[in-house]
Amino acid sequence: MRTRRIAEQAEKLPKTYKFAIFDIIDDKVESDMDKVLLKIENIEKRLESKMDTQFKMLLWTIGVSFTILSILITTLKFIE
């Protein structure tokens, strides 16, 4: 495992180097995590937008369907 290997190598270094290296690694990980979180937020926004549009379209379709059904039922009652 890569983490274990890094820890083993770090044990061989003097403390001052260890702390400096781990600070650099922490900064890199934090920077990468910020990028990942930003991408996830962008994906989430796109999905919400898509789902909002699809939901509105579904409600519109259901409304039109019920309107047509009520007109047909009313028409059939008057025909009989």
N, C-alpha and C positions, 0 to 999 in steps of 0.2 A: 504494500500500500504506500502511496506517495507521501502521505502525511507522516507515517512512521519513519520513512527514510529521511525526510526533512528534519524530524526531531532528533534522529540519531546523528545526523551531520551537525546539527546545531549544538549538540552536547560537546562536540570536539572543539568548538570555538570559544574564545574568551567571552566573558559576560558582555563587555561593551559592544563587541561585534554582534553578539546574539540579539541584544536589544535593538540595535540599529537595523539588522536584517528583518526582525519581526515587525518593526515599525513600518518598514518599506512594504512588507507583505500585507500588513493590515491596511495600509493606504491603497494598495492595488486592489485588494478584495473589496474594500468599501467603494472605490471608484467603479469597479465592475458591477457591484450590486446596485449602485445608483442607476447605471445604464439598463440593467435588467428590469428594475422596478419601473423605469420610465417606459420601456417597451411594453411591459405588462399593462400599465395604465392606458397606453395608447390602444392596445388590443381591446381592453375592457370598454373603452369609450366607443370604439367602432362596433363592438357587439351590442352594446346598449342602444346605439343609434339604429342598427339593423333590426333589433328585436322590437324597438319602439315603432318603427315603420311597419313591420310585419303585424304587430299587434293592432295597430290602427287600421290596417287593411283588413284584418280578420274581423274586427268589430264592424267595419263598414259593410263587408260582405254579409255578415250575419244580419245586420239591420236591413239591408236590401232584400235578403231572402225572406225575412219575416214579413216585410211589407208586401212582397209579391204573394206569399202564402195567404196573408189576410185578405188581399184583393181577390185572389182565386176563390177562397172559401166564401167570401161575401157574394161574389158573382154566382157561384154554384147554388147558394141558398135562394137567390132571387130567380134563378132559372127554374127551379123545381116548383 
